[in-house]
């Protein structure tokens, strides 16, 4: 079983690297959306206040509603959840993968300890601690945008109800 778990190390590390790339990309996309929303905030507020149905950049749930005015509230909630799905999954999976990548080298590190091989211990512990740190960095980079986007989607859903005249 220990030999099989060591085979998982390479795919887990590659996945962590891919998630790191994704998290940096997602952070950039989040900042871009924030700037677009900030630029269009007055127009969006005016649209909601006047109960108009105008397409506005940076407001994806609102824009889905504009393109699909007969969409039910449940459908709009699913659209909002879909917009958050990738960030939420990465936020949860990255620390798990970091923990897996931490535990796999612990077996060889303990074996090196039993053999008196200090270099083997340090090499395996470096890998173990680096993996968990990167998993937590990835989760940190995706948690904040996921939380803010969740609030944005909730606000858009509330405003869609106002546009429809439902309080």
Secondary structure, DSSP 8 states (H G I E B T S, - for coil): -HHHHHHHHHHHHHHHHHHHHHHHHHHHHHHHHHHHHHHHHHHHHHHHHTT-----TT-HHHHHHHH-TT--HHHHHHHHHHHHHHHHHHHHHHHHHHHHHHHHHHHHHHHHHHHT-HHHHHHHHHHHHHHHHHHHHHHHHHHHHHHHHHHHHHHHHHHHHHHHT--
